[in-house]
Amino acid sequence: QVQLVESGGGLVYSGGSLRLSCAASGSIFRIEAMRWYRQAPGQQRELVAAVTSGGSTDYSDSVKDRFTISRDNAKNAVYLQMNSLKPQDTAIYYCNALIIPDGSKWWQEYDYWGRGTQVTVSS
């Protein structure tokens, strides 16, 4: 059973920083892309940042130059460093990963989600 568990959310004032972590556990053969999404109240879930297994990254325009995604393949972990936070960054942040479980074919990627961690930015 593969699981993703996020940590690091909390309450911060505008202009502050937070670092989110997400660790994958279970019988994992390989992790392909890892991503962070967020969902604010009454809004659709949106993609914030993504990182490939090779380390290439991409960001939504709303967080570019403020957030940095990184991963540690040895730890099956992905991180999101969030700087210059704004009240509009308030949301539940979800970790997502494309994972090939142990014993699967090389093309059998599955989409896994964490339960989310709350980030609240107060003005």
N, C-alpha and C positions, 0 to 999 in steps of 0.2 A: 504494500500500500504506500503510494507516494503522497507526501504531504508538503505543503508550503506554509511556513509560519512567519508572519511579519512581526516586527517590533520597532520601537523607537518613536512612535507617535506621541503627541502630547499637546499642551497649550504653550504658545509662544507669542510674544508681542511682535507687532509689525516691524520688519527689518531684522528680525532674529533668524536663527538657523536651527535646523533639525537634521538628523541623519536617520533614515529608515534602513532597516535591514530585513532581509528575507532569506531564510534557509530552507533548502529542499532536503527531505529525508526519505528513506525507504530504499527499495530495490531499484536503483537507477543505473542504466547503462550509459546514457549520455543526455546532457541538457543542451538543447539548441538555443533559440532566442529566449531572452528573459526580458520582461517588461514591467513597468509600473503604470497602473491606471489610477484614476481617481473619480469619485462621484460625489458631487455636492448635493445637498437636499433639493429635490425637485428637478434635478438635472440628469442628463444621460451620462453614463460612464464614458470617460474620455481617456485616450492614450496620452500619457505624459512623457515617457521616455522608454527607449528600447536599446538593448545591447545584444549583439550576436555572440556566438561561441568564440569567434575570433577577435572580439573586442571592438568592433565597429559600433558606433552609437548614433542615435538620432533623438530629437526632442520636438515636442510641440512648440509652436511659436510663443505660446504664453509663458513658457518656463525657460526658454533658451537663454543662455548666459547667466542664469541664476541657479539652475539645478544641474547636478552631475551624476550620471549613472555609471556604476562600475560593477565588476563581478570578480569573484574569486572562485575559479573553477575547481580548485583543490577542496574547497569547503562547500561547493554547490550553493553558493550564496550570491546574492545581488544586493546592491546598496543604492540609496538615493540620497545624496547630499543636497540639502535644500537651503539656499542662502537668500538673503534679502526677501524674506517671506512677506506676503501681502495678505490682507483679509480675504481676498478672492481665492487664495490657495486653500482655504478651509474646505475640507472634504474628508471622506474615508478613502484611504490609499490602499490599493490592492496590488499584490504581487501576482504575476502571471508567468508561466514558463511552458515551453514546448519540450516535453520530456519523452525519451525512449526508455521505457522500463526494462530492467533486466529480463532476458528471455524473450524479448520481442524481436521482430524483424527490424532491419535497419530503417525501413520506411514507416514503421508504426509509431508515429509521433502522437502524443496525446497532450491535450491542453489542460493544465492544472491551474487552480486559483487558490490563493490564500483567503482567509476570512476578513482581512482588512484591518487597518489601524487608523484611528481617528487623528487627524491633524487639525488643530484649531488655531487660527491666527487672529489675535485680538488687536484692535486699533487703540 
